[in-house]
Amino acid sequence: MISDVDPSSRTWGAVEGWARAELERARSDNDVLTRTDIQTAALRGRIKILKELLELHLPGKRRQESKI
């Protein structure tokens, strides 16, 4: 279970900034055509997890567990 996230906290701001930068980098890396199918699948999984992390502060998303 995920506890409540305070989107106005400095901690969340730091996590969100890091996750957004990582998401941007992962999306950019996903455009590389030389990746194997397995590498692409792993990167897409990372993108999905980062997006879920960025949604934790949204009502209704806080207590949902990942389906992965």
N, C-alpha and C positions, 0 to 999 in steps of 0.2 A: 504494500500500500504506500502511496505517496501522500505525504502530509501537505498542508496548505503551503503555497508559494506566495511570498509577498513580492509582487512585481516592482514595488517601489524601493526595495532594499538594495543596498550596494552589492551585496553578495549576488543577488539575482542579476543585477546589471553586469557584473563581471562574467557570470556564467553565460548569460545571453550574448554578450559581446564575443566571447570565445566560440560559442556554438555557431553564431552567424558567420564568423570568419572561417571556421572549419567547414561549414556547409558550403560556402562559396568555393573554397578550395576543392572540396569533394566533387562539386558539380563541374568545376573546370576540369578536374582529373578524369571525370566520366566521359569527357569529349575526346579523349585519346583513343585512337582507333586501333592501337596495337595491343590492347588488353585482351586477355583470354576471357572466355565466357565465365569462368570461375572468378577471375579478378573483377570483372564487371558486376557480377552478382554480389560479391562481397562489398564493393563500393556502393552499390545501390542500397544494400542493407544498412551501411553506415549513414547514408543520406536519410533513410527512413528514420533511424534512431535519432539523428540530430534534429529532424523536424518534430519528432515526438517530444524531445527534450524542450524545444522552443515553445511547445504548446502547453507545458505544464502549468503555466500561470492562468490559463483560460478556465473559466468555470465549466464543470462537467468533464474536464480532461484530467483533473488532478488525481483522481483515485482510480483511473483506468490503468490496468496493467497491460503491458505490451503483449501482443498476440504472437510474437516471434518465439 
